C-alpha cells in the first residue's frame, strides 16, 4: 500500500467529530488494509483548525486535568486557558485520547499534520 494523504477541513465542525474522524483515518480503519498491529501508511492533514466551532458554554465548563505527580497536585484547567496555547494542543489532546494506548500510538501520531 502506498502512502495515502487524507485532507480534513475542520471549518465550522465540532471538535469531537473532527477528532474522531481523524483518529479513524490515522488508524486506517476506513481502508480495507486495516491491521491493528501494523503502522498504517496514511497521513492525515487537518486544515482550518482555528475555525472550529466551539461554543462559549464549552469554553467555560470543559476542564482538563493537570497532575503534578505530588499528593494533592491535581488541578483542573478550563478549555479557555488551554486554548491560549493554541488550537493544535487541544486537537492533539482529543485525538490522542481516541488512539489505542499501545506502542504504535506515538508512531501513528507522527502521521498527523495540523494546519491552524
C-alpha positions, 0 to 999 in steps of 0.5 A: 500500500502506498502512502495515502494523504487524507485532507480534513477541513475542520471549518465550522465542525465540532471538535469531537467529530473532527477528532474522531474522524481523524483518529479513524483515518490515522488508524486506517480503519476506513481502508480495507488494509486495516491491521491493528498491529501494523503502522498504517501508511496514511497521513492525515492533514487537518486544515482550518483548525482555528475555525472550529466551532466551539461554543462559549458554554464549552469554553467555560465548563470543559476542564482538563486535568493537570497532575503534578505527580505530588499528593494533592497536585491535581488541578483542573484547567478550563478549555479557555486557558488551554486554548491560549496555547493554541488550537493544535494542543487541544486537537492533539489532546482529543485525538490522542485520547481516541488512539489505542494506548499501545506502542504504535500510538506515538508512531501513528501520531507522527502521521498527523499534520495540523494546519491552524 
